[in-house]
Structure formats: C-alpha cells, structure tokens
Amino acid sequence: MDYKEALMNLRDGKIDEILVEPENFPDFQKAWSAFPYQNTVRGIAHRAGKVTYVRAK
C-alpha cells in the first residue's frame, strides 16, 4: 500500500480510514513522519497492535 497517497486521500475525504497491521507499521511510519498534515488525522489503537487512522474532527 502507498501510505503517502492513502494519508492524502484520508485527509481529503476520499477514504474513511486506513487500517495498519503491526507488520506494516514500519512502512506506514515512514510516510507518517513525512506527512505535513498530522493534525488532520488521528490513530485509534486496537488489540494485537492494529491501528486505524481516521480524519480528526
């Protein structure tokens, strides 16, 4: 998955959420650290290390 594109799509309302599995988190983290709109997205932690990212309200 292209997390950079997914984060922009999430911010723009084109998608509702991004589900990140623990094994994919390192790839997501690279995109997240370069994402300039971090305050527009929030993460919701789940069991087993899964995190869902949604638009902040």
CORPE-V265186 format. One record per residue. RES is the residue in one letter. NEAR is the number of other C-alpha atoms within 8 Angstrom. Layout:
RES|NEAR  RES|NEAR
This chain:
M|3  D|5  Y|10  K|9  E|7  A|11  L|11  M|8  N|10  L|15  R|11  D|7  G|8  K|7  I|9  D|8  E|9  I|11  L|8  V|11  E|9  P|8  E|5  N|8  F|9  P|7  D|8  F|10  Q|8  K|8  A|10  W|11  S|6  A|6  F|9  P|4  Y|7  Q|8  N|6  T|9  V|12  R|10  G|8  I|8  A|8  H|8  R|5  A|5  G|8  K|11  V|11  T|12  Y|12  V|12  R|12  A|7  K|3
